[in-house]
Every structure is written in C-alpha cells, then in structure tokens.
Amino acid sequence: MRAACLALCLAAPLPAAAHDGAHAPDVLSRIETATASGAEVTVRLTLTGLGGPLHLRAVNADGAVAAPFAPVTVYFAQDVTVDLTLDYPDAPPGIIALMLDFGAAGAGVVTVIPASE
C-alpha cells in the first residue's frame, strides 16, 4: 500500500499539488529604470493589467524603507507607470526583490538590479 501511494505521488504532475487561490495577481510588471545613488534607489515601474482592476497598495524591499505613494489602480490592458523611492540605511544591495502588494488579489515579486549613478 505504501509503495503504491509513493508511486502515485511521484507520478502525479506538480500542478496537482496546487490549490485554488495559489496564484499571482493578473498583472505584467516591467522595471523601466532603476538607479542607485548613495543609500537611495529610485525605480520607475510599469504595470500592465491582464485582468480585472487591481489596486497596488504598497511596495516592500528587505532592508529598505519605501517612500509613501498614493495607491494605484490598474485596469485591463492599461499601462500605469509608478515612480518609487527605496531608502536603505547603507549602500543598497546589487539585486533587490521588490514585493508588490495588491491587497486581496495577492502579491508579486519583481527583481530590480539598480544601475549606479
């Protein structure tokens, strides 16, 4: 019995382990520019809606404080540009995982590699 269960688990495709709600928001994210100057990183991000309206409520990056911004709504097939500033206590890392928080719709991560100014 254990052998049959193990064989079934190994033969099942990975998506079988997923569940409803295990997805990212329906949005395409592009980093247009990212520049590091001292302990500050400025990012210009373009969001393209791929589904119903999404509301970008917050951004986070490990070790950084994100400057406040007004929440942004992205509709289907709409491009929205968002300018962000991340402040670090010291020099920023060379690679940043920027978490985009869309509230109840979920969150997504965008990799940012800032150029030095």
Secondary structure, DSSP 8 states (H G I E B T S, - for coil): -HHHHHHHHHHS-GGGG--TT-S--SEEEEEEEEEEETTEEEEEEEEEE-SS-EEE-EEEETT-EE-----EEE-BT-EEEEEEEEE-SSS--SSEEEEEE-GGG-EEEEEE--EE-
